[in-house]
């Protein structure tokens, strides 16, 4: 039944809305509606997705650094490179986001524009 079970099927089952999903998962595994290998594969896929996201963030950060240190950017181009770097810094999980926004006039519009830019390059806004 593993290949045929859908999320809609699970919603139709008689589980209370307040029940923790872990309990539902245990019950579905016990009843053999889902296979433990499917759960492990899904977990592996989630880890791989996070690793890929980290790789894309690192590549974006390296691109930002290269733009800033190459010396070829001046004036408006340099400001744009700084804003792109701020966008990358703001999605970093280590540092507090938006701490330099005012200093470099980084706005919500810049964030939206750079989110869309990242979607075109990486297929994601690099946030999740």
Secondary structure, DSSP 8 states (H G I E B T S, - for coil): -TTT--HHHHHHSS--TTS-HHHHHHHHHHTTSS-HHHHHHHHHHHHHHHHHHHHHHHHHHHHHHHHHHSS---HHHHHHHHHHHHHHHHH-SSS-TTSSTTTTT--HHHHHHHHHHHHHHHSS-S--
